[in-house]
Amino acid sequence: MRAFIAIELPEAIKDSLMSIRERLRHSGAKASWVHPENMHLTLRFLGEADQDAVNKISSLLEEAYHACGPLTLAVQGLGGFPNRRKPSVVWAGMEVRSGDLSAIQAHAEHAAQTAGLPPEEKAFHPHITLARIRDHQALGRLPETLEAAQTYYGGEFTASVVSLFSSELRPGGPVYRRLREFSLT
């Protein structure tokens, strides 16, 4: 199964993200826009993982996360990968107000590698994906809109749970199903 480890977002944060997402949509860019129910902070994408790997990861995370403590996170800033001028992915940034997000992400990475998955090659950059660009020749006013909204503030929330999800790709977009929850308290 395709799987990933993530922090879910409260509805108030999703509402704020939907508001800025609509502003970005009006820029005219040809993109696949993420549905609000699929917005989250990915800690580690696992890709294809068999049930044994998922069970091992779950066991490791259960043990590692119970002593971490909750996080206070703020949705802050907008950008794009690799940059705002020619983005392939449009994102909202995530800043840590309290707690240790780096340690929580490192536990996810360690669990994945211990279960036999290859190491993540990209550095962890906490963000929420808002869109994936479909046509880099049809960005419309997206770069200018991202530049103007780079100081966007989407609110603050406390995260006390990390979840393990399966991801099923369908023609209408991915469908995520929570497999497990791990308390940070």
N, C-alpha and C positions, 0 to 999 in steps of 0.2 A: 504494500500500500504506500501511497505518497503520504508523507507526514511532516509535521513541523511543530516546534515548541514556541509558544507565544504568550504574551500578556494581552488579555482582552481589554477593551475600552468601555467605559460607562456610556450610557445613552447620551448624556449631556455633552460629552466630548465628541461623540459621533455626530450629534446635531451641529456642533460648531464646525466640524470638518466638512459636513455636507454643505454648509453655507459657503465656505471658501471654495470647495470643489465646484459649486455652481458658478461662482465668479470666474474660476479658471476655465470652465467649460465654454463660457461665452467668449473666450479668446479666439475661438475658431480652430483650435488644434484638432487634428484627427487622432483620437486616442481612445483607448479602452479605459473607461472610468470605473474605479472600484466601487462596488455597492457597499452601503454603510454596514450591513451585517458581516461583511468580509474585512472590515478594517480592524487591524490589530498591530501590535508591536512584535515582530518576529525576532526571537532570540536565536533560533537555529533552524534552518530548513534542513530536513533530513533526507528529502528525496524519497526514492523507493527503499522501503525498509520492510523486512519480513517480520512476522509476529514475534519470533524469538528476540530480534533486535529491539522491537518496541517494548517487549516485556522487560528486557535488561535495562533499557533507558529509563523506563518507568520506575523500576526498583532503585536505580541510582539517584534519580531526581527526588524520589520520596525521601530518601535519607539525607540528601544534600540540602534540600530547600527548607526543611522544617526548622532549621536554626538561623536562616538568613534574615528574617525580619522584613516587614513591609517596606515598600518604596513610595515616595511621593514624587510623581512625574508631572511635567508640564509640557504641553504641546506648544512648541515655540519655533517659528520660522518656517519658510517654504524654500524649496530648492529642487534641483534635478540632478540625476546621475547621467552622464559624468559631470554636467554643469548646467546652469540655468539657460545658457544661450542655445544649446542643442541637447535638450534632455531626451533620454530614452525612458526614464522613469521620473515622475513628478512626485515629490514627497513633502510631508509635514515633519518637521524635526521634533525630537523628544529630548528634553533636558531633565536631569536628575536634580530634584530639590532636596531629597534626603534618602538615605539608604545606599546600597551598593549594587547598582545595576551591572557593573562590570563583573562582579563575582557571580551574580545570578546567570549572566550570559556565559561565563567561563564554566559553570557547572553543566550547562546545556551542551557546550562544546565537548567537555570531558566525557560526558555520558555517551554522546554520539560516537566519539572515537573509541571508547571502551567497548561499545557494542559492535565495533568493526567498520564503522563508516569512515570515509576519508575525511581528513581535516578540511575545515572551511578555508578557502584560499583568500577570500576578501576580509579585510578588517571590519569589525563590527561598527556600524554607524547607526545608532538608534533612530528609527524613522517609521512613519506610517505611509505606505504607498497609497497615493491618490489616483494615479493613472499610469498607464504604459502607452507610450507613443507608438502609433501604428504607421504613420507616414512622416518621416523626418523632413520631407519637402513641404509639408502642410502644417506648419506650426502656428500659423495665424499670428496673433498678438501674444501668444503664450510667453515667450521670453520677457517681454515688457511687463506683462501682468505679474509674472513671478518676481521680477525685480521690484516692482512697486509694492508687492505684498510680502517681501522677505522678512519683515518684522512681525508678521502675523502671530497672534497669541490665541490659542484655542482652549485654554483652561488648564486646570491642575486637578489631579486625582491621586488617590491612594490605591496602590496595587498590592494586594495581599495574597494573590493566587497566580500561579503559572499553569498554563494548560497545554496538553498534548493533543494535537488535532490530526485527523486524517483529511486528505484533500482529494476530492473526486472531480476530475475535469469533465465538464459538460459543455455542449454548444452554447448555452446561455451564460456560461461563466462557471468558475469553480464552486463546489459545494463543500463547506467545511463541517466536520462533525467532531465535537469534543469527545475524546476518548478517555482522558484522565485529567484530574485537577490536582495540583500540588500546593499545599498551603505554605506561605512564607512565614507563618507565625508559630 
